[in-house]
Amino acid sequence: MACEPQSWHSLPPYQSPDADGFDKKLRGACHCGTIVYWLSRDKPLASKFCHCQDCRTLHGAPFQWAAIFHKSDMAFETGTRGLRFYNSATRRAEHALPCKVTCANCGTLIMDEGRNMVLLFPTLLALSTQEQRQNFQVQCHLFYPQRVVDIPDSLPKWEGLDHQSRLLPQDSGAGRVFS
């Protein structure tokens, strides 16, 4: 008898946070509270600001703040129930990786789901201590030439993806707003 592949609906991050071995460390939720999820680690692999056109458009903001985790570090309390999926490459509402994941009720952007990783949005997390907030400090800016406003900090600013594109000089484009 052939073993059928497991449905993506029951794989991380859509498994129950009550599964054996999952340690609930940080709680996240959408604006209306319909979607609740947990993280099993209290520090992301990385935390970045992305200035690309897609992130700005989809978030309705000058940039996106994303924290990167393994899919297995995250678990939704209600699985896929209440979630909506969108593939920006095909511009279709579908779960085709990579895709955007939002609350179907209030529209809060929850995460970007990749094949092995998720980019979730720290503003949805209950970061109640200084140590928790410190764990999510941003390390760099991505797609900085596409920015609509300068961010005068000392963080590395990359032309595209970090360590895969040109690192920009710290004073590049000072005073630039809404180009």
Backbone as a chain_set.jsonl record, in Angstrom:
{"seq": "MACEPQSWHSLPPYQSPDADGFDKKLRGACHCGTIVYWLSRDKPLASKFCHCQDCRTLHGAPFQWAAIFHKSDMAFETGTRGLRFYNSATRRAEHALPCKVTCANCGTLIMDEGRNMVLLFPTLLALSTQEQRQNFQVQCHLFYPQRVVDIPDSLPKWEGLDHQSRLLPQDSGAGRVFS", "coords": {"N": [[0.83, -1.166, 0.0], [0.661, 2.134, -0.963], [2.078, 5.057, 0.445], [0.366, 7.979, 0.997], [1.101, 11.413, 0.269], [1.348, 13.829, 2.877], [-1.137, 16.27, 3.481], [-0.755, 19.771, 2.883], [-2.218, 21.268, 4.622], [-2.011, 20.146, 7.141], [0.597, 20.327, 7.837], [3.513, 22.04, 9.25], [3.271, 25.571, 9.002], [0.741, 25.035, 9.973], [-0.106, 23.156, 11.775], [-1.338, 22.061, 15.002], [-0.702, 24.062, 17.913], [-0.681, 22.626, 20.18], [0.52, 20.262, 19.759], [2.72, 17.492, 20.379], [5.788, 18.356, 21.8], [5.846, 21.008, 20.907], [6.653, 24.159, 21.973], [5.088, 26.764, 23.395], [6.018, 29.957, 23.098], [5.839, 32.672, 22.215], [3.01, 34.676, 21.502], [0.908, 35.464, 18.774], [-1.447, 37.491, 16.976], [-4.169, 38.42, 14.793], [-5.754, 41.557, 13.883], [-8.567, 41.438, 14.511], [-8.66, 39.254, 16.16], [-9.426, 36.732, 15.351], [-7.569, 35.04, 14.163], [-5.066, 33.298, 15.731], [-1.801, 32.588, 16.638], [1.193, 30.761, 17.521], [4.64, 30.969, 18.488], [7.472, 28.898, 18.748], [9.957, 29.61, 19.405], [11.815, 32.318, 20.776], [13.238, 34.159, 19.416], [13.885, 35.472, 16.229], [15.34, 34.09, 13.18], [16.327, 36.068, 11.622], [15.77, 39.616, 11.241], [14.284, 42.101, 9.333], [13.939, 45.125, 7.336], [11.959, 45.638, 4.544], [11.884, 47.287, 1.475], [10.758, 46.919, -1.002], [8.649, 47.26, -3.953], [6.38, 45.507, -4.034], [6.041, 44.781, -1.293], [5.569, 47.312, -0.158], [3.205, 48.048, -1.471], [1.393, 45.921, -0.842], [1.317, 46.067, 1.928], [0.579, 48.62, 2.404], [2.257, 50.591, 3.354], [5.368, 52.405, 4.036], [7.446, 50.574, 4.162], [8.121, 47.099, 4.877], [8.257, 45.253, 7.885], [9.851, 42.414, 8.657], [10.218, 39.278, 10.25], [12.127, 36.391, 10.293], [11.424, 32.958, 10.415], [11.687, 29.381, 10.889], [9.306, 27.224, 9.376], [8.422, 25.247, 11.089], [8.628, 26.459, 13.533], [6.338, 27.773, 14.075], [2.818, 27.79, 14.803], [-0.613, 27.557, 14.107], [-3.581, 28.184, 15.913], [-6.082, 27.422, 14.895], [-5.515, 25.95, 12.644], [-5.758, 26.083, 9.144], [-8.157, 27.314, 9.019], [-10.03, 30.243, 8.642], [-8.053, 31.646, 7.367], [-6.689, 33.411, 4.542], [-5.241, 33.091, 1.355], [-2.75, 34.349, -0.877], [-1.106, 34.601, -3.917], [1.379, 36.538, -5.003], [2.869, 36.514, -7.347], [1.298, 35.223, -9.307], [-0.919, 36.675, -8.971], [-3.248, 35.719, -7.835], [-5.761, 34.381, -5.668], [-4.608, 31.989, -3.967], [-3.089, 29.058, -2.51], [-0.163, 28.797, -3.282], [3.131, 28.355, -3.183], [5.792, 30.77, -3.153], [3.603, 32.515, -0.869], [1.244, 35.015, 0.302], [-0.265, 35.335, 3.503], [-3.253, 35.982, 5.082], [-5.704, 37.239, 7.462], [-8.916, 36.131, 6.903], [-11.111, 37.488, 7.786], [-10.565, 40.168, 8.954], [-8.504, 41.033, 7.354], [-5.857, 41.41, 8.12], [-2.41, 41.216, 7.475], [-0.637, 38.336, 7.971], [1.63, 36.706, 7.47], [4.338, 35.941, 5.186], [4.54, 33.062, 3.404], [6.994, 30.734, 2.698], [8.82, 28.062, 1.082], [10.265, 26.702, 3.074], [10.489, 28.492, 5.111], [8.995, 31.175, 7.066], [8.019, 34.558, 6.841], [7.192, 36.586, 9.18], [5.205, 39.141, 10.804], [6.367, 41.241, 13.173], [4.844, 43.182, 14.549], [2.455, 42.037, 15.191], [2.875, 40.403, 17.307], [2.856, 39.614, 20.808], [4.94, 41.228, 22.39], [6.118, 41.639, 25.279], [8.203, 42.186, 27.035], [11.343, 43.909, 27.533], [13.523, 42.388, 26.705], [12.312, 40.573, 24.901], [11.488, 42.383, 22.891], [14.003, 43.33, 22.122], [15.072, 41.054, 20.952], [13.974, 41.135, 18.434], [15.179, 43.122, 17.011], [15.999, 44.96, 14.131], [18.184, 43.963, 11.49], [18.991, 44.866, 8.955], [18.305, 46.729, 5.862], [16.37, 45.953, 3.004], [16.243, 46.092, -0.597], [16.648, 48.842, -0.754], [17.044, 51.041, -2.607], [14.501, 51.287, -3.707], [12.991, 52.618, -1.885], [10.6, 54.877, -0.364], [10.972, 56.792, 1.449], [13.68, 58.135, 3.274], [15.605, 56.321, 5.676], [17.252, 57.228, 8.286], [19.45, 55.589, 9.681], [22.017, 53.483, 11.088], [22.047, 50.999, 9.992], [22.916, 48.307, 7.725], [22.294, 48.809, 4.258], [20.858, 47.351, 1.557], [20.964, 46.82, -1.98], [19.314, 44.919, -3.111], [18.422, 41.744, -2.108], [19.881, 40.867, 1.05], [23.349, 40.306, 1.244], [23.317, 39.204, -1.252], [23.286, 41.074, -3.112], [24.339, 44.409, -4.014], [25.89, 46.219, -1.41], [24.911, 49.263, -0.166], [26.336, 52.578, 0.062], [26.415, 54.321, 3.197], [25.489, 56.989, 3.062], [23.876, 57.15, 0.839], [21.526, 58.644, -1.246], [20.44, 60.555, 0.52], [17.877, 62.552, 1.942], [15.883, 61.919, 0.192], [12.552, 61.561, -0.719], [9.529, 59.982, -1.445], [9.957, 59.072, -4.292]], "CA": [[0.0, 0.0, 0.0], [1.475, 3.342, -1.101], [1.832, 6.082, 1.446], [-0.005, 9.234, 0.365], [1.756, 12.555, 0.894], [0.559, 14.554, 3.857], [-1.673, 17.525, 2.974], [-0.102, 20.956, 3.437], [-3.089, 21.779, 5.682], [-1.638, 19.58, 8.438], [2.031, 20.512, 8.026], [3.869, 23.346, 9.789], [2.922, 26.091, 10.313], [-0.705, 24.894, 10.178], [-0.376, 22.145, 12.788], [-1.796, 22.592, 16.288], [0.357, 24.397, 18.868], [-0.756, 21.675, 21.29], [1.207, 19.042, 19.346], [3.849, 17.093, 21.235], [7.079, 18.989, 21.564], [5.768, 22.419, 20.531], [6.758, 24.985, 23.167], [4.483, 28.069, 23.143], [6.823, 31.02, 23.711], [5.298, 33.985, 21.868], [1.675, 34.635, 20.903], [0.597, 36.472, 17.779], [-2.854, 37.499, 16.593], [-4.594, 39.444, 13.847], [-6.45, 42.703, 14.486], [-9.873, 41.082, 15.071], [-8.495, 38.152, 17.095], [-9.861, 35.459, 14.77], [-6.369, 34.233, 13.919], [-4.088, 33.284, 16.815], [-0.718, 31.64, 16.383], [2.259, 30.707, 18.532], [6.015, 30.692, 18.077], [8.155, 28.031, 19.701], [11.246, 30.227, 19.741], [11.591, 33.714, 21.121], [14.118, 35.015, 18.619], [13.876, 35.076, 14.818], [16.624, 33.835, 12.526], [16.723, 37.401, 11.173], [14.712, 40.614, 11.248], [14.69, 43.028, 8.278], [12.988, 46.042, 6.723], [11.958, 45.49, 3.084], [11.37, 48.478, 0.807], [10.375, 46.608, -2.384], [7.339, 47.739, -4.39], [5.331, 44.578, -3.602], [5.817, 44.915, 0.154], [4.955, 48.612, 0.109], [1.829, 48.034, -1.966], [0.562, 44.968, -0.097], [1.212, 46.473, 3.335], [0.089, 49.995, 2.504], [3.211, 51.244, 4.259], [6.612, 52.711, 3.328], [8.281, 49.368, 4.135], [7.607, 45.958, 5.65], [9.153, 44.711, 8.91], [9.663, 40.965, 8.642], [11.079, 38.413, 11.062], [12.196, 35.1, 9.609], [11.393, 31.761, 11.249], [11.383, 28.106, 10.233], [7.872, 26.924, 9.437], [8.166, 24.398, 12.266], [8.645, 27.311, 14.726], [5.063, 28.485, 14.141], [1.632, 26.93, 14.778], [-1.889, 28.267, 14.165], [-4.545, 27.516, 16.797], [-7.212, 26.855, 14.139], [-5.039, 25.438, 11.364], [-5.959, 27.013, 8.03], [-9.487, 27.93, 9.122], [-9.996, 31.684, 8.832], [-6.938, 32.246, 6.636], [-6.816, 33.634, 3.108], [-3.93, 32.963, 0.731], [-2.595, 35.136, -2.1], [0.187, 34.457, -4.578], [1.607, 37.812, -5.692], [3.414, 36.271, -8.686], [0.2, 34.902, -10.216], [-2.003, 37.614, -8.646], [-4.437, 34.901, -7.599], [-6.009, 33.936, -4.299], [-4.299, 30.562, -3.948], [-1.955, 28.634, -1.695], [0.926, 28.349, -4.147], [4.29, 28.977, -2.536], [5.549, 31.526, -1.931], [2.327, 33.227, -0.86], [0.887, 35.872, 1.425], [-1.311, 34.739, 4.331], [-3.967, 37.025, 5.802], [-6.951, 36.875, 8.122], [-10.027, 36.257, 5.963], [-12.121, 38.369, 8.359], [-10.16, 41.576, 9.063], [-7.516, 41.342, 6.329], [-4.51, 41.595, 8.657], [-1.35, 40.395, 6.893], [-0.046, 37.522, 9.035], [2.981, 36.268, 7.123], [4.666, 35.448, 3.859], [4.95, 31.66, 3.558], [7.874, 30.191, 1.678], [8.881, 26.598, 1.075], [10.781, 26.231, 4.367], [10.511, 29.594, 6.075], [7.928, 32.171, 7.072], [8.376, 35.916, 7.198], [6.02, 37.077, 9.894], [5.268, 40.559, 11.088], [6.507, 41.384, 14.622], [3.839, 44.056, 15.151], [1.328, 41.209, 15.611], [3.297, 39.596, 18.446], [2.773, 40.173, 22.16], [6.309, 41.395, 22.886], [5.831, 42.369, 26.51], [9.397, 42.532, 27.811], [12.428, 44.554, 26.789], [14.314, 41.32, 26.078], [11.569, 40.099, 23.732], [11.588, 43.416, 21.853], [15.397, 43.352, 21.674], [15.276, 39.897, 20.077], [13.439, 41.416, 17.099], [15.851, 44.276, 16.428], [16.25, 44.822, 12.691], [19.606, 43.895, 11.135], [19.324, 45.542, 7.702], [17.256, 47.153, 4.932], [16.414, 45.291, 1.701], [15.689, 46.843, -1.726], [16.644, 50.233, -0.286], [16.836, 52.035, -3.674], [13.078, 51.406, -4.015], [12.333, 53.254, -0.753], [9.868, 56.116, -0.596], [11.449, 57.731, 2.46], [14.975, 57.746, 3.849], [15.648, 55.864, 7.054], [18.598, 57.631, 8.71], [20.02, 54.764, 10.745], [23.331, 52.956, 10.727], [21.904, 49.617, 9.525], [23.29, 48.071, 6.336], [21.244, 49.014, 3.271], [21.188, 46.526, 0.403], [20.278, 47.142, -3.238], [18.3, 43.87, -3.247], [18.494, 40.866, -0.941], [21.135, 41.008, 1.781], [24.468, 39.423, 0.903], [23.133, 38.717, -2.625], [23.262, 42.268, -3.946], [25.326, 45.417, -3.627], [25.713, 46.968, -0.175], [24.932, 50.675, -0.51], [27.027, 53.447, 1.02], [25.5, 54.835, 4.228], [24.918, 58.295, 2.755], [23.239, 57.127, -0.489], [20.169, 59.13, -1.424], [19.923, 61.311, 1.666], [16.877, 63.56, 1.642], [14.959, 61.42, -0.824], [11.221, 61.259, -0.226], [8.521, 59.688, -2.466], [10.457, 59.146, -5.659]], "C": [[0.889, 1.25, 0.0], [1.078, 4.361, -0.042], [1.526, 7.393, 0.721], [0.701, 10.386, 1.055], [0.793, 13.29, 1.818], [0.103, 15.888, 3.25], [-0.966, 18.7, 3.641], [-0.927, 21.547, 4.579], [-2.678, 21.283, 7.075], [-0.138, 19.678, 8.722], [2.316, 21.867, 8.668], [3.787, 24.408, 8.68], [1.457, 25.879, 10.701], [-1.087, 23.793, 11.164], [-0.793, 22.813, 14.09], [-0.616, 22.947, 17.187], [0.342, 23.471, 20.082], [-0.102, 20.345, 20.94], [2.377, 18.757, 20.284], [5.122, 17.822, 20.829], [7.025, 20.451, 21.144], [5.699, 23.259, 21.8], [6.241, 26.391, 22.853], [5.278, 29.157, 23.863], [6.262, 32.404, 23.45], [3.968, 33.818, 21.158], [1.527, 35.777, 19.911], [-0.868, 36.38, 17.417], [-3.112, 38.612, 15.597], [-5.355, 40.54, 14.586], [-7.762, 42.304, 15.153], [-9.805, 39.924, 16.062], [-8.96, 36.802, 16.588], [-8.69, 34.504, 14.591], [-5.404, 34.412, 15.085], [-3.041, 32.238, 16.464], [0.332, 31.772, 17.471], [3.596, 30.471, 17.86], [6.675, 29.862, 19.163], [9.565, 28.53, 20.023], [11.009, 31.705, 19.941], [12.463, 34.69, 20.355], [14.087, 34.545, 17.17], [15.28, 34.751, 14.315], [17.21, 35.156, 12.038], [15.508, 38.315, 11.228], [15.152, 41.738, 10.315], [13.558, 43.969, 7.897], [13.093, 45.855, 5.212], [11.239, 46.671, 2.462], [10.896, 48.183, -0.614], [8.942, 47.07, -2.681], [6.212, 46.828, -3.918], [5.024, 44.732, -2.114], [5.133, 46.232, 0.479], [3.486, 48.619, -0.311], [0.943, 47.142, -1.114], [0.368, 45.355, 1.36], [0.654, 47.881, 3.501], [0.959, 50.826, 3.419], [4.506, 51.529, 3.502], [7.614, 51.554, 3.285], [7.623, 48.311, 5.004], [8.67, 45.531, 6.653], [8.868, 43.23, 8.99], [10.687, 40.27, 9.519], [10.989, 37.009, 10.469], [12.296, 33.96, 10.617], [11.273, 30.533, 10.354], [9.884, 27.875, 10.355], [7.521, 26.125, 10.687], [8.185, 25.182, 13.576], [7.303, 27.973, 14.978], [3.912, 27.498, 14.082], [0.381, 27.781, 14.964], [-2.875, 27.485, 15.021], [-5.687, 26.85, 16.036], [-6.792, 26.322, 12.777], [-5.211, 26.483, 10.277], [-7.312, 27.715, 8.087], [-9.357, 29.42, 9.43], [-8.862, 32.386, 8.112], [-7.281, 32.403, 5.155], [-5.404, 33.659, 2.536], [-3.9, 33.746, -0.583], [-1.19, 34.954, -2.637], [0.417, 35.713, -5.409], [2.179, 37.623, -7.096], [2.303, 36.007, -9.703], [-0.969, 35.876, -10.068], [-3.342, 36.891, -8.488], [-4.539, 34.532, -6.124], [-5.834, 32.427, -4.258], [-3.12, 30.29, -3.022], [-0.947, 27.97, -2.624], [2.16, 29.093, -3.665], [5.228, 29.623, -3.534], [4.223, 32.288, -2.026], [2.173, 34.073, 0.392], [-0.254, 35.208, 2.184], [-1.927, 35.857, 5.166], [-5.158, 36.447, 6.543], [-8.081, 37.125, 7.125], [-11.092, 37.219, 6.483], [-11.691, 39.838, 8.326], [-9.113, 41.988, 8.038], [-6.106, 41.572, 6.827], [-3.536, 40.656, 7.955], [-0.642, 39.675, 8.03], [1.403, 37.182, 8.718], [3.104, 36.084, 5.623], [5.156, 34.023, 4.084], [5.813, 31.24, 2.384], [7.881, 28.679, 1.761], [9.314, 26.032, 2.42], [10.673, 27.256, 5.482], [9.212, 30.386, 6.006], [8.55, 33.521, 7.433], [7.14, 36.476, 7.869], [6.28, 38.496, 10.368], [5.233, 40.802, 12.597], [5.468, 42.275, 15.284], [2.617, 43.276, 15.621], [1.639, 40.387, 16.856], [3.135, 40.345, 19.769], [4.191, 40.201, 22.745], [6.231, 42.269, 24.131], [7.058, 42.75, 27.336], [10.438, 43.193, 26.917], [13.274, 43.507, 26.061], [13.616, 40.784, 24.826], [11.662, 41.111, 22.591], [13.004, 43.471, 21.277], [15.689, 42.202, 20.708], [14.834, 40.145, 18.636], [14.057, 42.657, 16.465], [16.216, 43.985, 14.974], [17.75, 44.847, 12.42], [19.968, 44.677, 9.878], [18.065, 45.967, 6.94], [17.465, 46.414, 3.607], [15.762, 46.177, 0.646], [15.613, 48.341, -1.405], [16.509, 51.262, -1.415], [15.359, 52.224, -4.049], [12.306, 52.148, -2.917], [11.572, 54.507, -1.19], [10.238, 57.18, 0.428], [12.788, 57.223, 3.005], [14.794, 57.291, 5.286], [17.075, 56.154, 7.542], [19.086, 56.833, 9.92], [21.35, 54.216, 10.259], [23.258, 51.506, 10.245], [22.379, 49.474, 8.087], [22.074, 48.201, 5.418], [21.673, 48.329, 1.979], [20.363, 46.943, -0.813], [19.131, 46.164, -3.499], [18.279, 43.059, -1.967], [19.856, 41.01, -0.264], [22.114, 39.904, 1.395], [24.314, 38.789, -0.481], [23.071, 39.881, -3.612], [24.312, 43.238, -3.415], [24.925, 46.105, -2.325], [25.891, 48.448, -0.515], [25.722, 51.479, 0.508], [25.998, 54.053, 1.98], [24.844, 56.157, 3.866], [24.16, 58.317, 1.427], [21.805, 57.63, -0.441], [19.609, 59.919, -0.265], [18.953, 62.381, 1.2], [15.834, 63.129, 0.625], [13.618, 61.056, -0.172], [10.286, 61.068, -1.419], [9.011, 59.884, -3.883], [9.699, 58.228, -6.564]], "O": [[1.761, 1.401, 0.857], [-0.093, 4.501, 0.311], [2.335, 7.864, -0.078], [0.888, 10.365, 2.271], [-0.41, 13.36, 1.567], [0.885, 16.558, 2.576], [-0.618, 18.635, 4.82], [-0.382, 22.259, 5.422], [-2.971, 21.937, 8.076], [0.339, 19.168, 9.736], [1.462, 22.753, 8.639], [4.195, 24.154, 7.547], [0.982, 26.485, 11.662], [-2.272, 23.528, 11.364], [-0.611, 24.02, 14.251], [0.371, 22.212, 17.224], [1.245, 23.523, 20.916], [-0.158, 19.4, 21.727], [2.941, 19.663, 20.897], [5.472, 17.884, 19.65], [8.074, 21.084, 21.032], [4.788, 23.089, 22.611], [6.892, 27.134, 22.118], [5.221, 29.269, 25.088], [6.211, 33.231, 24.361], [3.808, 32.933, 20.318], [1.957, 36.902, 20.164], [-1.474, 35.314, 17.533], [-2.391, 39.609, 15.55], [-5.57, 40.441, 15.794], [-8.054, 42.777, 16.252], [-10.793, 39.639, 16.739], [-8.895, 35.817, 17.323], [-8.811, 33.304, 14.84], [-4.977, 35.526, 15.389], [-3.374, 31.131, 16.042], [0.362, 32.742, 18.228], [3.674, 29.852, 16.799], [6.462, 30.095, 20.353], [10.273, 27.926, 20.828], [10.103, 32.282, 19.34], [12.436, 35.895, 20.606], [14.243, 33.354, 16.903], [16.276, 35.097, 14.95], [18.427, 35.346, 12.038], [14.367, 37.854, 11.259], [16.25, 42.276, 10.464], [12.382, 43.668, 8.101], [14.19, 45.906, 4.657], [10.129, 47.018, 2.863], [10.651, 49.122, -1.372], [8.133, 47.247, -1.77], [5.187, 47.319, -3.446], [3.857, 44.806, -1.729], [4.218, 46.27, 1.301], [2.629, 49.134, 0.408], [-0.142, 47.555, -0.706], [-0.646, 45.004, 1.963], [0.297, 48.287, 4.607], [0.464, 51.665, 4.17], [4.729, 50.958, 2.435], [8.528, 51.557, 2.46], [6.695, 48.591, 5.762], [9.851, 45.455, 6.313], [7.762, 42.827, 9.351], [11.865, 40.626, 9.529], [9.899, 36.512, 10.184], [13.118, 33.979, 11.533], [10.82, 30.623, 9.213], [9.267, 28.29, 11.336], [6.453, 26.307, 11.271], [7.807, 24.649, 14.619], [7.135, 28.664, 15.983], [4.003, 26.48, 13.396], [0.319, 28.621, 15.862], [-2.996, 26.268, 14.878], [-6.209, 25.826, 16.477], [-7.608, 26.248, 11.858], [-4.85, 27.644, 10.468], [-7.581, 28.611, 7.287], [-8.657, 29.809, 10.365], [-8.719, 33.603, 8.23], [-8.059, 31.63, 4.595], [-4.483, 34.186, 3.16], [-4.894, 33.8, -1.307], [-0.207, 35.128, -1.917], [-0.269, 35.932, -6.407], [1.994, 38.488, -7.952], [2.356, 36.506, -10.827], [-1.878, 35.913, -10.897], [-4.393, 37.36, -8.925], [-3.532, 34.392, -5.429], [-6.782, 31.675, -4.483], [-2.277, 31.154, -2.781], [-0.89, 26.745, -2.733], [2.22, 30.321, -3.734], [5.442, 29.1, -4.627], [3.779, 32.656, -3.114], [2.865, 33.882, 1.392], [-1.121, 34.584, 1.572], [-1.223, 36.585, 5.866], [-5.573, 35.316, 6.293], [-8.185, 38.217, 6.567], [-11.898, 37.719, 5.699], [-12.381, 40.666, 7.732], [-8.857, 43.18, 7.87], [-5.226, 41.9, 6.031], [-3.788, 39.456, 7.846], [-0.112, 40.309, 8.942], [2.291, 37.339, 9.556], [2.113, 36.071, 4.893], [6.081, 33.798, 4.864], [5.419, 31.37, 1.225], [7.041, 28.083, 2.435], [8.797, 25.006, 2.862], [10.759, 26.914, 6.661], [8.445, 30.292, 5.048], [9.485, 33.599, 8.23], [6.157, 36.804, 7.206], [7.408, 38.986, 10.341], [4.2, 40.598, 13.235], [5.229, 42.135, 16.483], [1.813, 43.811, 16.384], [0.747, 39.738, 17.403], [3.265, 41.568, 19.821], [4.583, 39.309, 23.497], [6.273, 43.496, 24.041], [6.949, 43.566, 28.251], [10.408, 43.048, 25.695], [13.691, 43.726, 24.923], [14.264, 40.567, 23.802], [11.891, 40.729, 21.444], [13.176, 43.642, 20.07], [16.461, 42.36, 19.762], [15.27, 39.444, 17.722], [13.523, 43.188, 15.492], [16.683, 42.895, 14.643], [18.494, 45.625, 13.017], [21.111, 45.111, 9.729], [16.941, 45.626, 7.306], [18.597, 46.267, 3.144], [14.835, 46.927, 0.95], [14.639, 49.013, -1.744], [15.888, 52.3, -1.186], [15.011, 53.237, -4.655], [11.087, 52.29, -3.015], [11.857, 55.106, -2.227], [9.857, 58.342, 0.284], [12.984, 56.019, 3.171], [13.947, 57.805, 6.017], [17.998, 55.398, 7.238], [19.126, 57.344, 11.039], [21.753, 54.473, 9.124], [24.29, 50.851, 10.103], [22.262, 50.417, 7.304], [20.975, 47.763, 5.756], [22.698, 48.666, 1.385], [19.214, 47.364, -0.685], [18.098, 46.547, -4.047], [18.136, 43.608, -0.874], [20.864, 41.246, -0.93], [21.748, 38.739, 1.243], [25.106, 37.921, -0.846], [22.832, 39.684, -4.803], [25.067, 42.925, -2.494], [23.778, 46.518, -2.152], [26.909, 48.837, -1.087], [25.778, 51.115, 1.682], [24.846, 54.27, 1.606], [23.734, 56.426, 4.324], [23.83, 59.396, 0.933], [20.975, 57.111, 0.305], [18.391, 59.948, -0.084], [19.181, 63.039, 0.185], [14.981, 63.931, 0.243], [13.58, 60.322, 0.816], [10.256, 61.912, -2.315], [8.532, 60.765, -4.596], [9.988, 58.162, -7.759]]}, "num_chains": 1, "name": "protein.A"}
